[in-house]
């Protein structure tokens, strides 16, 4: 991909001009540019926004926000210093080749201002859209296998430009902050490596209770990106429900594969995961999609007794991660498209979630309305439970039951008691 940054004339005191995203040799250091790193794959182009110390690169303009600083200073109030430290960092308008998601990532060990926010506006069809909050994933934790920390893939639909701005109350940004443009359309979906001779790889089988589950090849997984083989674990004791917060609750059925593929590429190519973070994804139309490789065929007493996911910091062992595609936190507090006061999952979505969980609960002989114990693997960050801490949790729980997070959103979380009953009814144990 080739992207260009439009530099406002007012910033340079000269006429507006455009420069390539990749800084060329001999570029004038006084001219701000978007500096691209080497892309890890043809589907991603990344621009470095800060260095290893968190110092903004030439890609960003920096502006201190006065707020009430002058007024407070006149009163001699101590708030003045804090107000003066707040800064806004902006990429300016970056346009170029088509993409469908953007991703933000930073050094895994980097300190992050807890008040940091990000916004973006997207350029498509010749026009700039409104500003939208970008969820930074500060409450999502970092999976043990990840090489970088970062935000969920933010779905933009087919776009050719973006502007991102960050507001930091402390005037700081994460170390090695990168902006990535993701284009799953370039992913060479590898049908041959997605399939196998095993009948378990078929979306429908004769196995009792299995719903229609779409395969990885159906959303275009490039199997060459994922770690080879399966990430196995001994068993499953609980299911953790998530939401993806990918920026769009009104996606069409045709857009679903592209959104899921964007999640995959962001996690593997940008964040350094070994595979898709969740075992399964459920869309608002009721479609069930295999996420992490091996999730369909895993079951007790086989060569794949369980698949280790990457969905909950410190609690991936013995858990099944299922993500609902969308944002179910009211009033857009997690970013993206305006969710309004009551963003409930659709009936088709909750029905399919119950079908999926009944299938897996039946395989692992789980009591849907019961409880179990999980042991923390530690990790810090959003996992407040030290290594070895034992938690008593419902068999069907949510991400927020084990980590400090809003996930899966208040309106989805409140449906869990009824979901447990639905799963129990399907298994004849209700």
N, C-alpha and C positions, 0 to 999 in steps of 0.2 A: 504494500500500500504506500501511496505517496500523499502526504498531507501538507497543507500550507497554513501558515499563521498570518492573518491579516493584522497589520500593526496600525493602530489609529494614528492619523496625522497629528492629532493634538499631543500624542505621547512623544513623538519624535521631533515635532516642530518642522516637519517636511511633508511632502505629499504621502498619501497612503501607499503602501506597497505590500507585496506578498513574498514570503520566503519559504523555501522547502522545509518540511518537518525535520529532515536530516541536515544537521549543520555541516556545511562543506568546509574543507580546509581553507584557512585564511579568512574565515568569517570575522567581520569586525566585532570585537568583544563588546562594543558599546551598543550593538543592535540586538534587541531581544529576539530570540528564536525559539521554536519548539524543537528540542533536540531529541531525535529518536534513537533508541537503543537498537541493537540488532534484534530483529523479530525472532522469537523462538519457533515460529511456524508461519506458514503462508496466511494463516487465519488471523494473525495478531500483529499489530504495530504498536510499540510502546514508546512513550515519551517520558524522559526523566525530568521530574519537577523539582526535586531537592537532592542534595548530595548526602553522603553518609553521615553528615553532622546535622542534617535537617536544614541546611542553608539553601534558600531558594535559588534555582538555576536561572539563567537568562530567559527561560521559558515563561516565568511568572512576573507579573507586575505586582507591586506591593503598595498598599495604601493603609495608613493608620486611620482608624475611625475615631473621631473626636468624642462622640456621644455627648456626655455632659461634662467632659473633662475641663473645659474652660470655666464653666459655671462652678464646678466643684473646687477647682483650684482657687478661684476667687474667694471661696468660703474657707479655704484651708483644709478641706476635707480629705481624709486619707484615700478615698475612692478615686481620686484624680489619677494616681499612678496606675491603678488597675485599668481604668478606662482608657488611658493613653496607650496601654500595651496591646489593646485589641487591634488586629489587623485583618485586612481582606486581601487575599492573594488570588489573582486571576490569570487564566491562560490566554485570555483574549479569544478571538474567533479563529477556530482551526477548521479548515475545510479541506476536502480531498476526495479520496475514493470512498465507495459505499461501504457502510458497516451496519450492524444491527444491534450491537450492544457496546457499552463502554464499561471498563473496569478500573478500579482504583486499588492500588496495593502499596505496601511499604515494608520496610525491614521488620522481620518478625519480632525482634527484641526491642523495637523502638518504643519509646514513651509517646503516648498520644494524648493531646489536650482533650480532657473529657468533655469539654464544651465545643469541640470542633464540629462544624457543620459544612456541608458541601451542597452546592446547587449547580444545575446545568440547564442550558437551553440547547435545543437540537435544531439543526438546519436540514430541512427536507423539502422537496418539491419547490425549491427556489425561495423559501421563506424561513425565517427564524421563529421557532415556537416559544411558548411562555417558559419562564423559569420554573424548575421543579427541584424539590429537595432530593438529594441522592443519599440513600441509606449507607452509612459508612461501616455498618456491621460491627460497631464497637461493643455490642452486646452479644455477638454471635460466637465469641471464643475463637480459638485457632486450633484446628485439629493437629494431633501430634505429628501426623505425617507431612503437614504443610511446611514449605520452605519460606513462605512469606505470609504476612498478615494482609488482610484486605477486605474490601466491600463485596457484596453480591454483584453479579453481573447485572447491569442496569439496561433493560431492554429499550431500544430507541426506535424499533421498526427500521425500515430501510432508510438510512440517513447518510448525508455526506459532509456533515459538519457538526461541531459541538463547541461550546464555551463552558468552562467549568470555573467556579470561584469558590474559595474556601474562606470561612470566617473563623478566626481563632481568638477567643477571649484572652489567651496568654501570648498571642502574637507568634505562635510557633507552629511548625508543621512536622509530620513524622519524617524520620530518616529514610532516604532513598525512596521517596514518594514517586509513583509512576502512574501515568494515565495511559490506558490501553484501549485501542480500537479493535473490536472483535467482529470478524466476518465469517460466521459458520458456513456461509454459502460456498466458501472455498474449500470446505472440508470434504475430502474424498471418502465419502461413506464406504466403509469396507465391509460389504455384505459377506464376503467369504470368511473374514475373521470374526464377524459377529455371530455367524451361524455355527452349528455343530451338528454332528450326526445324532446327538442325544435327543430323544423326543421331548425332553424337558425344555429344550430351547424353542419349542413351538409355543405360540401365544395361547392356544387352546389345547388342552390335553384331556385325557380321560380321568385324570386324578381328581378325586372327589373334592368339591369346593373351590377349585381353581377358577378365578374369574378370567376374563379376556385381558391379558397383559401384553402390551406392545413391546417388541424387542428393541434393543439398543440400535440396531440398524434402521429401525423405523423413524428414529429422530436424527439419524445421520452420524452416529458415532464413528469417529476416525480411531479405529482400534490401535493404530500404530502409536498413538499418543499415550495411551494408558500403560501402566506397568504390566508386564507379561504375567500370565497365570492368575490364580485367584488369591485374594487375601482372606484366608480362612480363620475361623475361631471355633471354639468347642460347641457353643450353643447360643440360643436366644432366650432371654428371660423377660424382656419388656420391649414394648414399642414406644418410640418417642415421635410425637407429631410435631412438624415444623411448618412454617410458611416461607416462601422463597423471597418475598419483597423485591421482585424483579422490575418494579416500576410501572406495571400496567395490569389493571384488573379487568379491563374490557377487551382483552386480546381475542382474536378470532381463532376458530378451530384450526385453520390453515397455518397460523403463526406458532402454534404450540411446539412443533419440532424444532423450529429455529430458536425459540426461547430456551428450551431444554439444552440444546447444543451450545448455546452461549454460556450457560451455567457450567457445562462440561469444560469448554475451552478456557474459561476464566479460571476455574479451579486447577486445571492441569497445567496449562501453559503459563499462566500469570502467577498463580499462588503456589504452584509446585506440588499439588496433591498427586497421588498415584493413580487416582481414578475419580469417578463421579462421587460427590460427597454422600448422597442419600441412596438408600437401597431402591426406593420407588418414588415416583412423582405422580400426583393425581391432578388433572386439570379441571377447569370449571364445567366442562362438558361431560365429565364422568370418565374420561379416558385414563387408564392406568398404564404407566410407562416404567419399564425396567431402567433403573439408574445405574447403580454399581454392578459391575460384571459378576455373574453367578448368583444374583439375588433370586432369580426364578427357581433355579434347581436346588438351592440349599435346603436341606431338611435333615433331621436327625437320622443317624444310622447309615449315612452315605459317605462318600469321599469328600463331600462338601457339607459338613454338619452345620456350618454357619459361615457367613461372610462378614468380615470386619468392615464397618463403615467409617466415615470421616465427618460425622454430622454433629457431635456434641463433645466439647472439650472435656477430657477426662472420663467420659462415659460412653465411649464407642464400643467397649467390650460388653458382650452379652445383650446388646440392644439392636433393634431394628429401626432405621430412620426412614420415615415417610414424610415427604414434603408436599404440601398443598400449594399449587401454583398460583401465587397472588399475595396480597397484603391484607390481613384481617385485623389490623390495628386501627381503631377509629380515628377520624379527623386527620388522616395523612401524617400522623406523628412519626411514621417510619420512612416517609419519603415516597417519591414517585407520583403517580396519578392520584388525584384527590379521592380519598376513600369515603369521605362523608362520615356521618355519625354511626352508621350501622352496616359495616362491610361484612355481611355474613357469607359463608361459603354457600354455594348453590346446593339444591337438593340432590342433583346428579352427582356432585362432588362428594357429599357426605355418604350417599348410598354406596358409591364405589369404594370409598375409604373403609366403610364397614365390611364390604365384601372382601377387600384385600386383607384386612386384619383378621377376619374370621378364617380365611384360608391359612394364613401363617400361624395364627393362634392354635388352630386345629392340628397343624403339623407338629408344633412344639408343645402341645398339651398344656397351653396356658389358660388360666382362668381370667376371662376378660374383665370381670368385676372384682377380681382379687388384687392382692399386692405382692410385691417381691422385694428382694434386697439387691442393690447394686453397689459395687465398690469403686470408689474414685481412684483414678490413675494419676490424680494431681494435675499439674500443669499451670496452676495459677491463672492470672487474667480473669476471665469471666467465670471460671470454675473456682468457687470459694472454698471447696472442700479439699483438704490436704490428702495426700496419697494415703490410701487405706481406710478412709472414712466410709462407713457403711450407711447407705440411705435406704429407708423404707419408702417405696414409691408404688403407685398403682401400676398394674401390669400394662395398662394403656395410659401413658403419661404424655407430657409435653416437654419440649426443650426447656421451658422455664422452670420445670420441676427439678432440674439437675444443674442448670447454669443460671447466672444472673443475666436475664434477657427478657424482652417482651415477646419473643417468639413462642407460640405461633400466632400471636395477636389475640386481643381480648375477646373478639367475637367468635373466633374459632375455639379458643380455650373454653368458653362457656358451653360449648356443645359436647364436651368430652363425657360428662355423665350419661347423656343420652346415647352417645356413640358406644360406650361400654355395654349398655343394655342391648343395643342393636346387634353387636357382635355376639353377645351371650345368647340372644334369641336365635341367631343363625346357627349356633353350635348346639342348640337345644339345652343350654345350661341356664337359661334365664328364668 
